[in-house]
Amino acid sequence: MTDISTPKFLSGFRNAGLVKTAISEIHKCITQPWSLMEICGGQTHAIMQYGLDQLLPAEIELIHGPGCPVCVTSLALIDQALWIAKQPEVIFTSFGDMLRVPGSNGDLFSVRASGGQVRVVYSPLDAVEIASKNPDKQVVFFAIGFETTAPANAMAVLQAEKMGLQNFSILPANVLVPPAMHAILGSPDNRIQGFLAAGHVCAVMGYWEYPPIAEQYKTPIVVTGFEPLDLVNGILQTIKMLEEGRVEVKNAYSRVVTFQGNQAAQEIIKKVFEPVDRNWRGIGIIPKSGFGLREIYKNFNAVERFGSGDIKTEESKICIAGQVLQGLKKPSDCPAFGTQCTPQNPLGAPMVSSEGACAAYYRYGKKPR
Ligand code: SF4
């Protein structure tokens, strides 16, 4: 059989022949319906972009998970960001995706349009540099992301401390994958029978946290990458385990991910952050599912520095993002999809983000089979 798991070059992971071989393996071994969740929005986009869902056996249902940090950042946090960004002494910095995410009343773009200093940065260290060049301003970085961005967010705090900056802080918003998997698999509405774990999160954190999850919920998990061959290989390995009644954790992204992960990065995270309960937009509070600043770094917490303001959150009454993020509904089940809600006029975060499921369906013109 062709070796479908280890092409020598990246282009091999987009090789149509190898992808077809893996897909025909899936067709051969499947005997019954299975529901799999790809937890990461980057994987959802790749599946849609390459039309992989159309090539898989009809027995496989791919359920799109909440792995889009922009989408799950709570409305209260977005509103808090908007309030802080409006303060006259503040330069508010953020990754570009966050600027169009709707809060209860506007977005960061509208704050900028009305005179607020909102800047797009490509790294939290850019925000530290802005703080060092603007000592008369308070510079705040919106620290969103999964475990993947946490090391850089922690590094920014350490760097600001080293430089003695009194005018830099972060709005902590990192979220964690394993607690979300517990919440999904432990839900009475759960339909997930196998998981494709997010390769980039595992590149940082490893996958040592996953065997107890697989065992507790009797659900096989395969660490999966983002190229077409990575994805079909992850699906193949998951389906094989389900068909054979095996519950294991496999690594189908071994060119990037190790069991222990990047321990230096994990140490930096541990030094600066600690797990805290976090509210996921559309899902609710998941215990210990976010990173908050440790007590010794609380001076770098924008919430401590600026307070919360008078925040009254109000979600769109039309948007069903919560059900989409939990895998209970597809974006195309939403009555506003493609009509009232488009990337130009988003009603919910999943239509904004480059990793959002609604944006993936819209961009690639997909409807579920
Ligand atoms: S299509 Fe728009 S309104 Fe509907 S769930 Fe997605 S983001 Fe919300």
Residues whose N, C-alpha, C, O or C-beta is under 5 A from the ligand:
A	BS01	SF4	I318 C319 I320 A321 P331 C334 A336 F337 C341 L347 G348 A349 P350 M351 C358
